[in-house]
Amino acid sequence: MNDLHAWLSQQHHGLRTFRTFQQKLDTLGRDDPAQRGLCRLLSGLVGSYVEAFDEAPLPVEIADAAYQRLLTLVASIDRNADASRRLQDINRVAESQLWQ
């Protein structure tokens, strides 16, 4: 997740970034099966945000807040943690919302 976080931290908060992030998650899930579940959860989280605002006006405040939440969430994930911590990460992602 460090590579994803580094990439994400250099991006704009627009929907294109979120779509590209989903593609990167798909690649990571394919390349690293141990991360597949977490990648799917993150991709679903990002996907629901993209769907909600695709082709609709996206207020800057919402875009900034969603971007910061995603950045913080990705930074908090430890790919090398023990099973208990990984489960906590998965549950935190499952409970997360990027907006609302």
Buried (B, 14 or more C-beta within 10 A) or exposed (E): BEEBBEBBEEBEBEBEBBBBBBEBBBEBBEEEEEBBBBBBBBBBBBBEBBEBBEEEEBEEEBBEBBBEBBBEBBBEBEBEEEEEEBEBBBEEBEEBEBBE
